[in-house]
Amino acid sequence: MILNGPNLGSLGTREPAVYGTGTLSDLVQDLVGFGARLGVDVGHTQTNDEAELISLVARVEADALILNPGALTHTSRALGDAVRSTPRPTVEVHITDPKAREPWRSVSMIEDACIATIAGRGRSGYRDAIRLLVNRWAAPYEELRYGPHPVNVGELRPGEGLVVLVHGGVWRRQYGRDSLDSLAIDLHRRGVGSWNIGYRRLGEGGGWPGSGHDVVTALDQAGRLIDRPVVVVGHSAGGYLAMWAAARTSTPVAGVFALAPIADLDLAVSDGGELAPEAAVLLEAGAPALPDPGRVPTLVLHGTSDTVVPPTHSERIEGHEGVTVERVDAGHYALLDPTKAPWQKIVERVREAAIG
């Protein structure tokens, strides 16, 4: 059940430059169809009344909740208590990133009661919340911490061998490890263990060197979970981090699979595109322009139609010893879908590297 709070009924007319021009009805219709494709029924209610929203959280008949309370997020302690009292897993969703707006929006009364918060991804955040819940039902997992920061945690799913998954998102705070949940589920179904880790991003102590140090620390701990070499799979910014960290961890790494990696920070800056601001911050902080994977066998998979991270990013590392670059007819996000050809092209190689 999706519960939307005050003022979300005015989507389409309310600050369209911020919230988009589509109506709430358009959004709900899209989410009902998306849920059906994943095999779940999606219901929806919107209210401007705080008391009604609290009652809905407590009494609605559903297996899980996706909750966007609007501004009540920051003011309603009673709503936070209601979320803590419900046995249903709840995902907090916001179309914008409240922590990037007015200071009073930086505090959430419900965040600590939710299994996840998805913010700043626009309307697609609701889809991501549905997918996150479906994936968490699909296979058992254990949350395993590797460091002191709240995001220094990952979902460990049982199986043979261990694949450490490193998510992308251009080091931006609004993107987290849920983007790789579907790959973790696919590996589990193939009998392969995985640990899908989070790490600090820009604005929370990440960037450089924070993000890199987090991934190395996670890989160091992965070596204490299993008595054989691990495999590292990273997407986008996670591909950069996977290659860099694999050469610096104390844990033996059997191989790195970098999916559409941001592999050339200099190129990202010179292109002046979507990646430029974050790439410039990382370079200024001392990040290497190219993530040298050392002697670790590395396969780079890049879509020829990728407009987010152009395939030219992989060209400068193609000649590096031990690095193989393969190109597929796909965009940036198709590499995250286990039902599509790019992942199917390499998943058996990932499995073989993990189980030895």
N, C-alpha and C positions, 0 to 999 in steps of 0.2 A: 504494500500500500504506500502510495506517495502522498504525503501530507505537505501542502504548501500553506504558508502563513500570510500575514498581512501584506497587502499591496501586490501580491503576485498575480492576483486576478486581473490586474491592469497591464499585464504584459502585452506588448504591441503598441501601446500608447505611452507607457511610462518610460521616459528617457530611452528612446529607441537606440540612440548611439551607444548606450551602455548595455541594455538588455536585449536588443534586437527588435525586429519588427513583427515577428511571428506572435500570434496570440497564445494564451494559455491552452485554449482548445487545440491549436495546432500542435503544441508540445505534447499534450496528453495523447493525442491520436498517434503521434510518432512513437511514444514510449510504449503504448499498448501493443503496437505492431512489432516493435523491437523485442519486447518481452515474449511475445508469442513465438518469435523465431528462436528464442532460447529455451522455450518450453515452460514458461511461467505466465500466470495471469497477473496483470497489473491493474490495480485500482487507483483511484485518485479522489482527493477531497481538498478543497481550498477554503480557508476561512480567514476573516479579518479579526476574529474574536479570540482573545487569549484563552479564556476559559474553555471554549469549545475545542480549541486545539489541544489543550491539556487532556480533556476528556477523550478525544479521539486517540491520543497516544496510549491512554490507559485501557481503552475498551475496544478498539477496532479489531476485527477478526482478520488476521493476516499472519503469515509466517515471518515477515520481516517488514521493517519500515524504512522508507527514505524520507527524510525530514528536512525541509527548508523553511525555518520559522521566520524568515525575513529579519527585521530589526529586533524581534523578540529574542533572537539568538543572544543578544548582548545585554538584555535587561530582565528576562524572566527566569528567576531562580526556581519558580514553581514548575516551569516547563522542564528545566533541567532535572528536578526531582522526579517528574513523571517519566522521563526517559530512563533514569536510573532504576525506576521501579518496574519497568516492563521487562519481561523475559525475552522479548523479541530482539534480535540483532537490529541495530539502527545505524544507518549511514547518514551523516550530516552532509547536505549539499548546498552550495551557494553558486550562483551564476558568475558573480564577480569574486575577487579575492578580498574579503573584508580587511585582512591585515595590511593591505596595500592602500586602504582608504583612510577615512578619518580615524584619529587615535582611539576614539571610544569604541570603534568596531573591532579592535584587536583582541577583545576578550569574548570568548564564547562560554555561555552558561551550560552548554550541552556537550561540548567536544569530548570531555573526559568520559562521558557516559556512552559514547558511540564507538563502534568498532573501527570506523574510519571517517575522515572528513575529506570531501572532494570540493575544492573551491577554485574559482578563477579559470575554469575550463569552458565557460559559456554554458549553453544548454546541453552540450554533449556530456557534461558532468552527470546528468541524470542517467544517461545510458551507461556511463562508466560505473555508476553505483549499482545498477541492475546487474551488470556483468560481474562486478565484484561479489555480490551476494550469491549469484548462481555458481561462481567458481568456488566460493568457500563451502558451499554445500556439496560440491562434486567430489571432494577428496579430503580425508582428515589431514590436519596439520598441527604443528606445535610452534608457538611463537618462541623464538630463541633470540635472546639479547646478546650483543657482542660489544657494546660500549655504553657510555653513560647518557648520551643524548637520546631524547625520546624517539628519534627516527632510527637509532642504531639497533634495529631489530629486523628479523626476517621470519618468513613462514617456512618451516622445515617439513617437507612431505616425505614419507618413507618410500624406500625402494632400493634397488641395487645401485651401488656407486653414488656419486654426488655431483650434481650440476649446480653451480652457484650462478644465480641470475642477477644481472645488474641492469636496472631500468634506465631509460633515457629521460628526455624532457628538457634538454638544453640547460641543465643545472638550475631550472626554475622551480621555485618552492611549490607551485601548484601541481606538479606532476610527481607521482610516486610509484611505488613498486607494483601497484595493482595493474599497471599496463602489461606486466609479464605473467599475470596469474594464469592466463589461458595456456601459455607454453608450459607452465609448471604442471597444470592438470594433464596436459597431453603426455608429458614425460612420466607422470605417475601412472597413467593408464598403460604405458609401455613398460612399466616395472622399474623405472629409473627414479632415484631419489633426487630431490632438489631443495635448494635453500634460496628463496627469493628475498633479497636483502634491500633495505632502505639505506639511505646515506644523507648526510647534510647537504642541502642545496644553498644557492645564493640567498642571503637574507637570514640564514639560520646557522651561520658558522661554516657553511660549505663554500663551494667554488674551489679556489686553490690556496693552500694545499688541503683544505679540510675534506673535500669530497674524495680526493685520492687517498688520503690517510685512512678514511673510514673504510674504503674498499679493501685496502691492504690489511687492515685490522680484521675485517670480516674473513678474508681469505686465510689469514693466520689461524683464526679460530676454526675454520672449516677443516684444517689439517688435524685438529684434535677430535673431529667427529667421525673420521673414517681413516682406515689404515692403508689407503691406496691414493694415488694422485686424483685430484679433482679436475673437473672441466668448468670453464667459465664462459657463459654466454652473456653478451651485452648488446644492447640496442641503442643506437644514436649516441648520446653523451655517454651512455653506459658502455658502448663499444670502445670508446676512447679510454674510459676508466678501466675496463677489463684488460685491455692490452697493456696499459701502463702498470697496473697493479700486479699482473701475472708474472712480470719479470722481477718483482721486488718483494714478493711474499716468501715466507719461510716454508710454505706448503708446496709440495710438488704439484705442478700443473700439467696435466696430460695434453691439454689443448685449449685454445681460445677460439670461440666463434663470435665474430664481431658483425652484427647485423646493421647495415647502413650506418657505420660509425662516423661521428664527427672526427675525422682523422687528420685534419689539417687546419689548425686554428688561424694560421696566417691567411690561408685562402678564405676562411669564413669572414675575416675582417675585411680583406680586400674586395670581396664580393659585395659587401655593403648590404647584405640581405638580412633575413630574419635571425640568423645566428650571430650576426656581427657584434651586437652589444655585449653579450655574454662572453664571446670569444675574446674580445678586447679586454674585458675585466680579468679573465684568466691569464692572458699573456702578460698583462701589466703586473700581476701577482707572481709571475715567475713560472707559469705552467709551460712545459715544452710544447712547441708548435706541433710536433709529431709524437704520438705515443709509442715509443720503442718497446716492442714486446720481447726484446732480447732473443733468446734461443727457443722460446716456447712456440711450438707449432701453432700457427694461426691461420684460420680461414676467414676471409672477409667476404661477406655476401652483400651485394649492393644492387638495388633496383635501377634499371636504366631510365625509368620514368619518375624517379624520386625528385620532387621539387622542393622538399624540405632540407634534405642533405644531399646536394647534387653528387652523382657518382664520381665526379672529378676528385672528391675527397679521398677516394681510395687509390688514386693513381700514384701519389708520391710514396706510398708505403708498399706498392706492389713489388718493387724490386728488393725489398728487405729480405734478408736470409730467413727462410722458414715461413714466410707470408705468402699465401695463395689468395688471389682475388677471383671471385666468380661473380658474374653478372646475370641478373634475371630480369625478365620483363615484368616489373612490378613497381608500385609506389612505396613510399616510406612506411606506411602503417600496415601494408599487406604482409610484411615480414613478421608481424605479431599475431597473425591469424593461423592457428594450427591446421585449419581446413584448407588453406591455400597452398599453391605449389611451392613457394620459396621455402617455407618451413619443412614441407614434406621432402624437399630436395636434400636437406641436410640432417634431418632428425635422426636417421639411422646412424649417421656418422657421429653425431653427438652421443648417441647411446653406446656405440662401440667404444668411443674414447673413454666414456665414464665407467663402463663395467670391465674394460680391459680385455 
